[in-house]
Amino acid sequence: MFAQLSDVSQAATITLSASSKSTAGILLITIVGIAYGGTFLLRVVGGKVPVTDFQKAYFRAGHAHAGVLVILGLLATILVDSTDLDGALRMVARDGVPLAAILISAGFFGAAIGPDRTSPNRLIALIWLGALSLTAGVLTLGIGLLTAS
């Protein structure tokens, strides 16, 4: 039922396009920034940065979405080269999720900025734009993978 190590004769090789290599490289580098942002979040949770409960919740959500969506974006970047998509569809499939990571995280952080804020400001619209980008990216990539020759 399970393959034994001796049954595996050759490791798979992934060949990335130039666009996917640069996007993947940038995404990997952004993880350092997300980790640094985690130090801010630790100060918030530890009570060293005065924030409202609303701000704490939005800062946590912004940080979590950044991390998860950057990793999902890295996966999408690698998978897009296995599709037959080209032009704008290829760009949406490759860049939709990473763009969503930026927009959604910026929406959560931006909507909570300001002293004693207890409700989101107009920057919450970035979350909805990010959700649209995420949806477009994963649908395009998913359909591209399912229809690839």
TIVO-2410 file (N, C-alpha, C; in nm, 3 decimals):
# residues 149
REC num residu      c1      c2      c3 atome chaine
REC   1      M   0.082  -0.119   0.000     N      A
REC   1      M   0.000   0.000   0.000    CA      A
REC   1      M   0.087   0.126   0.000     C      A
REC   2      F   0.185   0.134   0.085     N      A
REC   2      F   0.273   0.250   0.091    CA      A
REC   2      F   0.402   0.220   0.015     C      A
REC   3      A   0.455   0.322  -0.052     N      A
REC   3      A   0.581   0.304  -0.124    CA      A
REC   3      A   0.695   0.296  -0.023     C      A
REC   4      Q   0.782   0.204  -0.046     N      A
REC   4      Q   0.899   0.194   0.039    CA      A
REC   4      Q   1.009   0.279  -0.022     C      A
REC   5      L   1.102   0.320   0.061     N      A
REC   5      L   1.211   0.405   0.016    CA      A
REC   5      L   1.285   0.341  -0.101     C      A
REC   6      S   1.301   0.210  -0.101     N      A
REC   6      S   1.372   0.142  -0.209    CA      A
REC   6      S   1.293   0.147  -0.340     C      A
REC   7      D   1.160   0.173  -0.333     N      A
REC   7      D   1.078   0.181  -0.453    CA      A
REC   7      D   1.092   0.315  -0.525     C      A
REC   8      V   1.144   0.414  -0.458     N      A
REC   8      V   1.158   0.547  -0.516    CA      A
REC   8      V   1.294   0.554  -0.583     C      A
REC   9      S   1.291   0.558  -0.716     N      A
REC   9      S   1.418   0.554  -0.789    CA      A
REC   9      S   1.474   0.691  -0.819     C      A
REC  10      Q   1.387   0.793  -0.825     N      A
REC  10      Q   1.437   0.924  -0.864    CA      A
REC  10      Q   1.350   1.032  -0.800     C      A
REC  11      A   1.412   1.135  -0.754     N      A
REC  11      A   1.339   1.246  -0.695    CA      A
REC  11      A   1.280   1.333  -0.805     C      A
REC  12      A   1.166   1.394  -0.780     N      A
REC  12      A   1.103   1.484  -0.876    CA      A
REC  12      A   1.182   1.614  -0.883     C      A
REC  13      T   1.187   1.671  -1.000     N      A
REC  13      T   1.255   1.798  -1.021    CA      A
REC  13      T   1.150   1.902  -1.059     C      A
REC  14      I   1.157   2.016  -0.995     N      A
REC  14      I   1.065   2.125  -1.026    CA      A
REC  14      I   1.142   2.229  -1.106     C      A
REC  15      T   1.089   2.263  -1.222     N      A
REC  15      T   1.148   2.367  -1.303    CA      A
REC  15      T   1.053   2.487  -1.300     C      A
REC  16      L   1.103   2.601  -1.257     N      A
REC  16      L   1.020   2.720  -1.245    CA      A
REC  16      L   1.054   2.820  -1.355     C      A
REC  17      S   0.952   2.890  -1.402     N      A
REC  17      S   0.974   2.999  -1.496    CA      A
REC  17      S   1.045   3.113  -1.423     C      A
REC  18      A   1.098   3.206  -1.499     N      A
REC  18      A   1.167   3.321  -1.439    CA      A
REC  18      A   1.072   3.400  -1.349     C      A
REC  19      S   0.947   3.418  -1.393     N      A
REC  19      S   0.850   3.492  -1.311    CA      A
REC  19      S   0.820   3.420  -1.180     C      A
REC  20      S   0.806   3.287  -1.187     N      A
REC  20      S   0.778   3.212  -1.066    CA      A
REC  20      S   0.897   3.213  -0.971     C      A
REC  21      K   1.018   3.206  -1.026     N      A
REC  21      K   1.138   3.213  -0.940    CA      A
REC  21      K   1.145   3.345  -0.866     C      A
REC  22      S   1.121   3.455  -0.936     N      A
REC  22      S   1.131   3.586  -0.869    CA      A
REC  22      S   1.019   3.603  -0.768     C      A
REC  23      T   0.897   3.561  -0.803     N      A
REC  23      T   0.787   3.572  -0.707    CA      A
REC  23      T   0.812   3.486  -0.584     C      A
REC  24      A   0.857   3.363  -0.606     N      A
REC  24      A   0.886   3.274  -0.493    CA      A
REC  24      A   0.997   3.330  -0.405     C      A
REC  25      G   1.100   3.385  -0.467     N      A
REC  25      G   1.209   3.445  -0.389    CA      A
REC  25      G   1.161   3.560  -0.304     C      A
REC  26      I   1.079   3.647  -0.362     N      A
REC  26      I   1.025   3.761  -0.287    CA      A
REC  26      I   0.937   3.712  -0.173     C      A
REC  27      L   0.852   3.613  -0.200     N      A
REC  27      L   0.764   3.561  -0.095    CA      A
REC  27      L   0.843   3.503   0.021     C      A
REC  28      L   0.949   3.430  -0.010     N      A
REC  28      L   1.032   3.373   0.097    CA      A
REC  28      L   1.095   3.483   0.181     C      A
REC  29      I   1.140   3.589   0.116     N      A
REC  29      I   1.202   3.701   0.190    CA      A
REC  29      I   1.099   3.772   0.278     C      A
REC  30      T   0.973   3.780   0.233     N      A
REC  30      T   0.872   3.848   0.314    CA      A
REC  30      T   0.846   3.776   0.446     C      A
REC  31      I   0.877   3.648   0.451     N      A
REC  31      I   0.855   3.574   0.576    CA      A
REC  31      I   0.938   3.632   0.689     C      A
REC  32      V   1.053   3.688   0.657     N      A
REC  32      V   1.134   3.756   0.760    CA      A
REC  32      V   1.056   3.874   0.817     C      A
REC  33      G   0.991   3.950   0.732     N      A
REC  33      G   0.910   4.063   0.778    CA      A
REC  33      G   0.792   4.018   0.861     C      A
REC  34      I   0.730   3.909   0.822     N      A
REC  34      I   0.617   3.856   0.898    CA      A
REC  34      I   0.664   3.811   1.036     C      A
REC  35      A   0.779   3.747   1.040     N      A
REC  35      A   0.835   3.704   1.169    CA      A
REC  35      A   0.866   3.825   1.257     C      A
REC  36      Y   0.922   3.929   1.198     N      A
REC  36      Y   0.949   4.052   1.275    CA      A
REC  36      Y   0.818   4.112   1.326     C      A
REC  37      G   0.714   4.108   1.242     N      A
REC  37      G   0.583   4.155   1.285    CA      A
REC  37      G   0.531   4.077   1.403     C      A
REC  38      G   0.572   3.952   1.412     N      A
REC  38      G   0.534   3.870   1.526    CA      A
REC  38      G   0.589   3.924   1.657     C      A
REC  39      T   0.704   3.990   1.651     N      A
REC  39      T   0.759   4.049   1.774    CA      A
REC  39      T   0.671   4.165   1.821     C      A
REC  40      F   0.615   4.240   1.726     N      A
REC  40      F   0.520   4.346   1.763    CA      A
REC  40      F   0.396   4.284   1.827     C      A
REC  41      L   0.348   4.177   1.767     N      A
REC  41      L   0.229   4.111   1.820    CA      A
REC  41      L   0.254   4.057   1.961     C      A
REC  42      L   0.374   4.006   1.985     N      A
REC  42      L   0.406   3.959   2.121    CA      A
REC  42      L   0.404   4.073   2.221     C      A
REC  43      R   0.451   4.191   2.180     N      A
REC  43      R   0.446   4.307   2.269    CA      A
REC  43      R   0.301   4.350   2.295     C      A
REC  44      V   0.218   4.342   2.191     N      A
REC  44      V   0.076   4.375   2.206    CA      A
REC  44      V   0.010   4.279   2.304     C      A
REC  45      V   0.026   4.151   2.279     N      A
REC  45      V  -0.038   4.049   2.364    CA      A
REC  45      V   0.016   4.055   2.506     C      A
REC  46      G   0.144   4.089   2.521     N      A
REC  46      G   0.205   4.099   2.652    CA      A
REC  46      G   0.171   4.226   2.727     C      A
REC  47      G   0.091   4.313   2.666     N      A
REC  47      G   0.049   4.436   2.733    CA      A
REC  47      G   0.150   4.549   2.728     C      A
REC  48      K   0.256   4.535   2.650     N      A
REC  48      K   0.359   4.639   2.642    CA      A
REC  48      K   0.323   4.749   2.542     C      A
REC  49      V   0.226   4.723   2.458     N      A
REC  49      V   0.175   4.823   2.364    CA      A
REC  49      V   0.028   4.842   2.399     C      A
REC  50      P  -0.011   4.963   2.438     N      A
REC  50      P  -0.151   4.984   2.478    CA      A
REC  50      P  -0.244   4.984   2.356     C      A
REC  51      V  -0.334   4.885   2.352     N      A
REC  51      V  -0.432   4.875   2.244    CA      A
REC  51      V  -0.565   4.831   2.302     C      A
REC  52      T  -0.669   4.852   2.224     N      A
REC  52      T  -0.802   4.805   2.264    CA      A
REC  52      T  -0.814   4.656   2.229     C      A
REC  53      D  -0.916   4.593   2.283     N      A
REC  53      D  -0.940   4.453   2.248    CA      A
REC  53      D  -0.966   4.439   2.098     C      A
REC  54      F  -1.037   4.535   2.041     N      A
REC  54      F  -1.061   4.535   1.896    CA      A
REC  54      F  -0.929   4.538   1.820     C      A
REC  55      Q  -0.840   4.627   1.858     N      A
REC  55      Q  -0.711   4.637   1.789    CA      A
REC  55      Q  -0.629   4.508   1.804     C      A
REC  56      K  -0.629   4.453   1.923     N      A
REC  56      K  -0.556   4.329   1.946    CA      A
REC  56      K  -0.607   4.219   1.852     C      A
REC  57      A  -0.738   4.207   1.841     N      A
REC  57      A  -0.798   4.105   1.754    CA      A
REC  57      A  -0.762   4.129   1.608     C      A
REC  58      Y  -0.767   4.253   1.564     N      A
REC  58      Y  -0.735   4.284   1.424    CA      A
REC  58      Y  -0.586   4.267   1.396     C      A
REC  59      F  -0.501   4.304   1.491     N      A
REC  59      F  -0.357   4.282   1.471    CA      A
REC  59      F  -0.325   4.134   1.461     C      A
REC  60      R  -0.388   4.053   1.544     N      A
REC  60      R  -0.369   3.908   1.537    CA      A
REC  60      R  -0.415   3.854   1.401     C      A
REC  61      A  -0.531   3.899   1.358     N      A
REC  61      A  -0.586   3.853   1.230    CA      A
REC  61      A  -0.495   3.894   1.114     C      A
REC  62      G  -0.443   4.016   1.118     N      A
REC  62      G  -0.354   4.062   1.012    CA      A
REC  62      G  -0.228   3.981   1.004     C      A
REC  63      H  -0.171   3.951   1.119     N      A
REC  63      H  -0.048   3.871   1.124    CA      A
REC  63      H  -0.075   3.728   1.076     C      A
REC  64      A  -0.181   3.668   1.122     N      A
REC  64      A  -0.214   3.531   1.084    CA      A
REC  64      A  -0.241   3.520   0.934     C      A
REC  65      H  -0.319   3.613   0.881     N      A
REC  65      H  -0.349   3.609   0.738    CA      A
REC  65      H  -0.223   3.630   0.655     C      A
REC  66      A  -0.135   3.716   0.700     N      A
REC  66      A  -0.010   3.737   0.625    CA      A
REC  66      A   0.067   3.606   0.614     C      A
REC  67      G   0.086   3.538   0.724     N      A
REC  67      G   0.164   3.414   0.724    CA      A
REC  67      G   0.101   3.305   0.640     C      A
REC  68      V  -0.027   3.281   0.660     N      A
REC  68      V  -0.095   3.174   0.588    CA      A
REC  68      V  -0.100   3.203   0.438     C      A
REC  69      L  -0.134   3.327   0.403     N      A
REC  69      L  -0.150   3.358   0.261    CA      A
REC  69      L  -0.017   3.367   0.187     C      A
REC  70      V   0.090   3.404   0.255     N      A
REC  70      V   0.221   3.402   0.188    CA      A
REC  70      V   0.262   3.258   0.158     C      A
REC  71      I   0.238   3.168   0.251     N      A
REC  71      I   0.271   3.027   0.225    CA      A
REC  71      I   0.182   2.972   0.113     C      A
REC  72      L   0.053   3.004   0.115     N      A
REC  72      L  -0.036   2.961   0.007    CA      A
REC  72      L   0.007   3.024  -0.126     C      A
REC  73      G   0.051   3.149  -0.121     N      A
REC  73      G   0.101   3.216  -0.242    CA      A
REC  73      G   0.224   3.149  -0.297     C      A
REC  74      L   0.311   3.102  -0.209     N      A
REC  74      L   0.430   3.030  -0.253    CA      A
REC  74      L   0.390   2.901  -0.325     C      A
REC  75      L   0.293   2.830  -0.271     N      A
REC  75      L   0.245   2.709  -0.335    CA      A
REC  75      L   0.182   2.740  -0.471     C      A
REC  76      A   0.101   2.845  -0.477     N      A
REC  76      A   0.038   2.883  -0.603    CA      A
REC  76      A   0.143   2.922  -0.707     C      A
REC  77      T   0.246   2.991  -0.665     N      A
REC  77      T   0.353   3.032  -0.755    CA      A
REC  77      T   0.421   2.912  -0.818     C      A
REC  78      I   0.441   2.809  -0.740     N      A
REC  78      I   0.505   2.689  -0.792    CA      A
REC  78      I   0.410   2.612  -0.884     C      A
REC  79      L   0.283   2.605  -0.847     N      A
REC  79      L   0.186   2.527  -0.924    CA      A
REC  79      L   0.150   2.590  -1.058     C      A
REC  80      V   0.157   2.722  -1.068     N      A
REC  80      V   0.112   2.788  -1.191    CA      A
REC  80      V   0.191   2.741  -1.313     C      A
REC  81      D   0.315   2.701  -1.295     N      A
REC  81      D   0.396   2.655  -1.407    CA      A
REC  81      D   0.355   2.517  -1.456     C      A
REC  82      S   0.261   2.453  -1.386     N      A
REC  82      S   0.209   2.324  -1.431    CA      A
REC  82      S   0.078   2.340  -1.508     C      A
REC  83      T   0.039   2.463  -1.536     N      A
REC  83      T  -0.084   2.488  -1.611    CA      A
REC  83      T  -0.050   2.528  -1.754     C      A
REC  84      D  -0.155   2.538  -1.835     N      A
REC  84      D  -0.142   2.589  -1.972    CA      A
REC  84      D  -0.187   2.734  -1.981     C      A
REC  85      L  -0.205   2.798  -1.867     N      A
REC  85      L  -0.251   2.936  -1.865    CA      A
REC  85      L  -0.143   3.028  -1.922     C      A
REC  86      D  -0.188   3.136  -1.987     N      A
REC  86      D  -0.093   3.236  -2.033    CA      A
REC  86      D  -0.154   3.375  -2.019     C      A
REC  87      G  -0.074   3.475  -2.040     N      A
REC  87      G  -0.121   3.613  -2.034    CA      A
REC  87      G  -0.178   3.652  -1.898     C      A
REC  88      A  -0.292   3.722  -1.905     N      A
REC  88      A  -0.354   3.775  -1.783    CA      A
REC  88      A  -0.399   3.664  -1.689     C      A
REC  89      L  -0.449   3.553  -1.744     N      A
REC  89      L  -0.492   3.443  -1.658    CA      A
REC  89      L  -0.376   3.384  -1.579     C      A
REC  90      R  -0.261   3.373  -1.643     N      A
REC  90      R  -0.142   3.321  -1.574    CA      A
REC  90      R  -0.100   3.418  -1.463     C      A
REC  91      M  -0.108   3.547  -1.493     N      A
REC  91      M  -0.072   3.647  -1.393    CA      A
REC  91      M  -0.167   3.641  -1.273     C      A
REC  92      V  -0.297   3.628  -1.299     N      A
REC  92      V  -0.394   3.619  -1.190    CA      A
REC  92      V  -0.368   3.493  -1.106     C      A
REC  93      A  -0.342   3.381  -1.174     N      A
REC  93      A  -0.316   3.256  -1.102    CA      A
REC  93      A  -0.191   3.264  -1.017     C      A
REC  94      R  -0.086   3.332  -1.067     N      A
REC  94      R   0.041   3.341  -0.993    CA      A
REC  94      R   0.036   3.449  -0.885     C      A
REC  95      D  -0.026   3.562  -0.914     N      A
REC  95      D  -0.014   3.678  -0.826    CA      A
REC  95      D  -0.138   3.707  -0.742     C      A
REC  96      G  -0.249   3.638  -0.768     N      A
REC  96      G  -0.372   3.665  -0.693    CA      A
REC  96      G  -0.359   3.640  -0.545     C      A
REC  97      V  -0.298   3.528  -0.509     N      A
REC  97      V  -0.285   3.495  -0.366    CA      A
REC  97      V  -0.182   3.586  -0.296     C      A
REC  98      P  -0.062   3.606  -0.354     N      A
REC  98      P   0.030   3.699  -0.287    CA      A
REC  98      P  -0.027   3.841  -0.272     C      A
REC  99      L  -0.101   3.887  -0.374     N      A
REC  99      L  -0.164   4.018  -0.362    CA      A
REC  99      L  -0.268   4.017  -0.250     C      A
REC 100      A  -0.341   3.908  -0.237     N      A
REC 100      A  -0.438   3.895  -0.128    CA      A
REC 100      A  -0.369   3.903   0.008     C      A
REC 101      A  -0.252   3.843   0.018     N      A
REC 101      A  -0.177   3.848   0.145    CA      A
REC 101      A  -0.148   3.993   0.184     C      A
REC 102      I  -0.110   4.073   0.087     N      A
REC 102      I  -0.081   4.214   0.113    CA      A
REC 102      I  -0.208   4.289   0.149     C      A
REC 103      L  -0.310   4.275   0.067     N      A
REC 103      L  -0.433   4.353   0.086    CA      A
REC 103      L  -0.505   4.316   0.215     C      A
REC 104      I  -0.519   4.187   0.242     N      A
REC 104      I  -0.593   4.145   0.362    CA      A
REC 104      I  -0.518   4.185   0.488     C      A
REC 105      S  -0.389   4.161   0.491     N      A
REC 105      S  -0.311   4.199   0.610    CA      A
REC 105      S  -0.313   4.350   0.629     C      A
REC 106      A  -0.293   4.424   0.521     N      A
REC 106      A  -0.297   4.571   0.530    CA      A
REC 106      A  -0.434   4.618   0.576     C      A
REC 107      G  -0.539   4.548   0.532     N      A
REC 107      G  -0.673   4.585   0.574    CA      A
REC 107      G  -0.694   4.566   0.724     C      A
REC 108      F  -0.649   4.454   0.776     N      A
REC 108      F  -0.664   4.431   0.919    CA      A
REC 108      F  -0.582   4.531   1.002     C      A
REC 109      F  -0.456   4.549   0.965     N      A
REC 109      F  -0.372   4.643   1.040    CA      A
REC 109      F  -0.419   4.786   1.022     C      A
REC 110      G  -0.444   4.824   0.897     N      A
REC 110      G  -0.484   4.962   0.869    CA      A
REC 110      G  -0.617   4.999   0.931     C      A
REC 111      A  -0.712   4.907   0.930     N      A
REC 111      A  -0.845   4.934   0.986    CA      A
REC 111      A  -0.842   4.953   1.136     C      A
REC 112      A  -0.736   4.907   1.200     N      A
REC 112      A  -0.726   4.915   1.347    CA      A
REC 112      A  -0.634   5.027   1.395     C      A
REC 113      I  -0.574   5.100   1.303     N      A
REC 113      I  -0.478   5.203   1.342    CA      A
REC 113      I  -0.551   5.324   1.400     C      A
REC 114      G  -0.495   5.376   1.505     N      A
REC 114      G  -0.549   5.496   1.569    CA      A
REC 114      G  -0.566   5.472   1.718     C      A
REC 115      P  -0.548   5.577   1.796     N      A
REC 115      P  -0.559   5.561   1.941    CA      A
REC 115      P  -0.702   5.523   1.984     C      A
REC 116      D  -0.709   5.425   2.072     N      A
REC 116      D  -0.835   5.384   2.134    CA      A
REC 116      D  -0.943   5.341   2.034     C      A
REC 117      R  -0.904   5.290   1.918     N      A
REC 117      R  -1.001   5.250   1.816    CA      A
REC 117      R  -1.077   5.126   1.863     C      A
REC 118      T  -1.208   5.130   1.846     N      A
REC 118      T  -1.293   5.016   1.885    CA      A
REC 118      T  -1.377   4.963   1.769     C      A
REC 119      S  -1.360   5.023   1.651     N      A
REC 119      S  -1.428   4.976   1.530    CA      A
REC 119      S  -1.339   5.009   1.410     C      A
REC 120      P  -1.357   4.935   1.302     N      A
REC 120      P  -1.268   4.955   1.188    CA      A
REC 120      P  -1.293   5.087   1.115     C      A
REC 121      N  -1.185   5.141   1.058     N      A
REC 121      N  -1.199   5.259   0.973    CA      A
REC 121      N  -1.221   5.213   0.829     C      A
REC 122      R  -1.215   5.306   0.734     N      A
REC 122      R  -1.246   5.273   0.595    CA      A
REC 122      R  -1.144   5.180   0.529     C      A
REC 123      L  -1.026   5.163   0.588     N      A
REC 123      L  -0.927   5.072   0.530    CA      A
REC 123      L  -0.971   4.926   0.535     C      A
REC 124      I  -1.082   4.900   0.603     N      A
REC 124      I  -1.136   4.763   0.604    CA      A
REC 124      I  -1.172   4.718   0.462     C      A
REC 125      A  -1.192   4.813   0.373     N      A
REC 125      A  -1.223   4.779   0.233    CA      A
REC 125      A  -1.111   4.697   0.170     C      A
REC 126      L  -0.988   4.714   0.220     N      A
REC 126      L  -0.875   4.637   0.167    CA      A
REC 126      L  -0.895   4.486   0.190     C      A
REC 127      I  -0.961   4.451   0.299     N      A
REC 127      I  -0.987   4.309   0.327    CA      A
REC 127      I  -1.075   4.251   0.217     C      A
REC 128      W  -1.178   4.326   0.178     N      A
REC 128      W  -1.269   4.278   0.073    CA      A
REC 128      W  -1.199   4.272  -0.062     C      A
REC 129      L  -1.113   4.368  -0.092     N      A
REC 129      L  -1.036   4.362  -0.216    CA      A
REC 129      L  -0.942   4.242  -0.214     C      A
REC 130      G  -0.884   4.215  -0.099     N      A
REC 130      G  -0.796   4.099  -0.084    CA      A
REC 130      G  -0.872   3.969  -0.102     C      A
REC 131      A  -0.994   3.963  -0.049     N      A
REC 131      A  -1.076   3.843  -0.064    CA      A
REC 131      A  -1.109   3.821  -0.212     C      A
REC 132      L  -1.134   3.927  -0.284     N      A
REC 132      L  -1.159   3.917  -0.428    CA      A
REC 132      L  -1.036   3.866  -0.501     C      A
REC 133      S  -0.919   3.919  -0.465     N      A
REC 133      S  -0.793   3.876  -0.526    CA      A
REC 133      S  -0.765   3.729  -0.495     C      A
REC 134      L  -0.788   3.689  -0.371     N      A
REC 134      L  -0.768   3.550  -0.330    CA      A
REC 134      L  -0.860   3.457  -0.409     C      A
REC 135      T  -0.986   3.493  -0.418     N      A
REC 135      T  -1.083   3.411  -0.490    CA      A
REC 135      T  -1.046   3.399  -0.638     C      A
REC 136      A  -1.012   3.510  -0.700     N      A
REC 136      A  -0.973   3.507  -0.841    CA      A
REC 136      A  -0.849   3.422  -0.862     C      A
REC 137      G  -0.752   3.435  -0.772     N      A
REC 137      G  -0.627   3.361  -0.786    CA      A
REC 137      G  -0.646   3.211  -0.771     C      A
REC 138      V  -0.716   3.169  -0.667     N      A
REC 138      V  -0.729   3.024  -0.645    CA      A
REC 138      V  -0.824   2.960  -0.746     C      A
REC 139      L  -0.929   3.030  -0.787     N      A
REC 139      L  -1.019   2.975  -0.889    CA      A
REC 139      L  -0.947   2.961  -1.023     C      A
REC 140      T  -0.874   3.064  -1.062     N      A
REC 140      T  -0.801   3.059  -1.189    CA      A
REC 140      T  -0.696   2.949  -1.187     C      A
REC 141      L  -0.622   2.941  -1.079     N      A
REC 141      L  -0.519   2.837  -1.069    CA      A
REC 141      L  -0.581   2.697  -1.066     C      A
REC 142      G  -0.686   2.682  -0.987     N      A
REC 142      G  -0.752   2.552  -0.977    CA      A
REC 142      G  -0.806   2.505  -1.112     C      A
REC 143      I  -0.873   2.593  -1.182     N      A
REC 143      I  -0.927   2.559  -1.314    CA      A
REC 143      I  -0.812   2.534  -1.412     C      A
REC 144      G  -0.707   2.616  -1.402     N      A
REC 144      G  -0.591   2.595  -1.488    CA      A
REC 144      G  -0.525   2.459  -1.467     C      A
REC 145      L  -0.518   2.416  -1.343     N      A
REC 145      L  -0.460   2.284  -1.314    CA      A
REC 145      L  -0.551   2.171  -1.364     C      A
REC 146      L  -0.680   2.187  -1.346     N      A
REC 146      L  -0.775   2.084  -1.386    CA      A
REC 146      L  -0.785   2.069  -1.539     C      A
REC 147      T  -0.756   2.176  -1.610     N      A
REC 147      T  -0.768   2.171  -1.757    CA      A
REC 147      T  -0.633   2.159  -1.827     C      A
REC 148      A  -0.525   2.150  -1.753     N      A
REC 148      A  -0.391   2.140  -1.814    CA      A
REC 148      A  -0.377   2.008  -1.889     C      A
REC 149      S  -0.303   2.016  -1.999     N      A
REC 149      S  -0.283   1.894  -2.079    CA      A
REC 149      S  -0.175   1.806  -2.018     C      A
***
